[in-house]
Amino acid sequence: MDYSQMKPESLMMSYGYKPSLSEGAIKCPIFQTSTFVFNTAMEGKRFFELAYGLREKDAGEELGLIYSRLNNPDLEILENRLCLWDKAEDCAVFESGMSAISTAMMEFMAPGDLLLYSRPVYGGTDHFINHFLKKLNIEAVGFYATDSKEEIMAKINATGKVDRLTMIHIETPANPTNALIDIEMCAEIKKELSTDEKPVILSVDNTYMGPVWQHPLKHGADLVLYSATKYIGGHSDVIAGACLGSKELMARVKGLRTFLGNMAGPWTGWLLMRSLETLKIRMDQAAHNASHVAEFLRNHPKVEKVYYLGLIPSQGNEREKEIYRNQYSSSGAMISFDIKGGEAEAFKFLDSLKLIKLAVSLGGTESLAEHPQTMTHADVPMEDKKVMHITEKLIRLSVGVEHHADLIADISQALETI
Ligand SMILES: *Cc1c(COP(=O)(O)O)cnc(C)c1O
């Protein structure tokens, strides 16, 4: 069979796993073990030579199992399966989305360097950039979805450190407003400012749409990052992360992961493999539901404005329409909306929901609602929140896999209480 011709969803149950190596078990067992027995001392020596890059691989040779901080079957098979969605050469799974993001940033930047990043980014990422990286003397310059390429270049030049730009990190669609960033434009900036001695690395946090509806590598990104806690895990019961890219870059990411020791454990690997089997159907169902919910909200008299990708073809500007057509294969399952009124009305709505739970996080089977200004984005400076429309009347919904009629009934009764 030519696996490369198949869709990823067809391969999530079997790819990379050989039942004959596990007593014929149809499912990959949980390899709950810290270390692996070598057949001979010479074999152990040869595994270590490969693991530490002391010799090249022989034709067809794979790195043998050594120790679960370096490799474990549950992680390796999961990583191979994740590669299929993004057509990536290699993948590293982490114990959280934040450890994937922070490890990649620490590997590709050094003290004195400059980072360009889109705003808003996930609160934890924002904190890491503006507190921890600052402590390492790594400066960061932010830009908004509304900035043109010329405006972004002007911002980089204004730092006086254009020759020290080593990384561009973006999130698109932006959380919580679904504003779009053009990955190909960022890849152009990266190319223009890369030199042989100092390549610029472009990383995209694809948690909101991936790995099904947006594939950043194809648009010129070097690294794709995930909070696997969200859609990949998909059941709100595990924290994990992933980073994908070329073999060359991933060798560096995995190298640092080995020494930070922030790889995921076998149990997490097993849970995520189980989740991947239903990834496509979960995400498709959630997106289908979201289109119904968005349509209901758009026509509701107590709702002022809806931020949803599916509205871009009819309501967006030319630039948004172009990015939407080029980058996305679905309008996703994340919706934000401005309720008429302020914090009191927003809180009344949130407190009145019954089926939909009031919680942060996203991408799970159950629908969740939250208030970005005072919850997920509490830490973002007020003036920045204003620019990005994160106001007291904004509510964010992560639409799950329930029946859309029940979700709409719940939203409807909660809006009626206002
Ligand atoms: C949740 C999230 C993260 C952080 O992931 P954890 O798994 O919670 O560490 C990073 N980026 C985005 C976009 C997220 O939603």
The ligand as an SDF file (V2000), in Angstrom:
LIG
                    3D

 15 15  0  0  0  0  0  0  0  0999 V2000
   -3.7070   26.6970   25.3790 C   0  0  0  0  0  0  0  0  0  0  0  0
   -2.8020   27.3370   24.4060 C   0  0  0  0  0  0  0  0  0  0  0  0
   -1.4070   27.3190   24.5770 C   0  0  0  0  0  0  0  0  0  0  0  0
   -0.7450   26.7130   25.7880 C   0  0  0  0  0  0  0  0  0  0  0  0
   -0.8800   25.3440   25.8130 O   0  0  0  0  0  0  0  0  0  0  0  0
   -0.8500   24.4480   27.1520 P   0  0  0  0  0  0  0  0  0  0  0  0
   -1.0730   23.0870   26.6350 O   0  0  0  0  0  0  0  0  0  0  0  0
   -1.9380   24.9700   28.0460 O   0  0  0  0  0  0  0  0  0  0  0  0
    0.5080   24.6450   27.7610 O   0  0  0  0  0  0  0  0  0  0  0  0
   -0.6320   27.9050   23.5920 C   0  0  0  0  0  0  0  0  0  0  0  0
   -1.1800   28.4910   22.5060 N   0  0  0  0  0  0  0  0  0  0  0  0
   -2.5100   28.5460   22.3240 C   0  0  0  0  0  0  0  0  0  0  0  0
   -3.0630   29.2200   21.1140 C   0  0  0  0  0  0  0  0  0  0  0  0
   -3.3660   27.9750   23.2610 C   0  0  0  0  0  0  0  0  0  0  0  0
   -4.6900   28.0430   23.0770 O   0  0  0  0  0  0  0  0  0  0  0  0
  1  2  1  0
  2  3  1  0
  2 14  2  0
  3  4  1  0
  3 10  2  0
  4  5  1  0
  5  6  1  0
  6  7  2  0
  6  8  1  0
  6  9  1  0
 10 11  1  0
 11 12  2  0
 12 13  1  0
 12 14  1  0
 14 15  1  0
M  END
$$$$
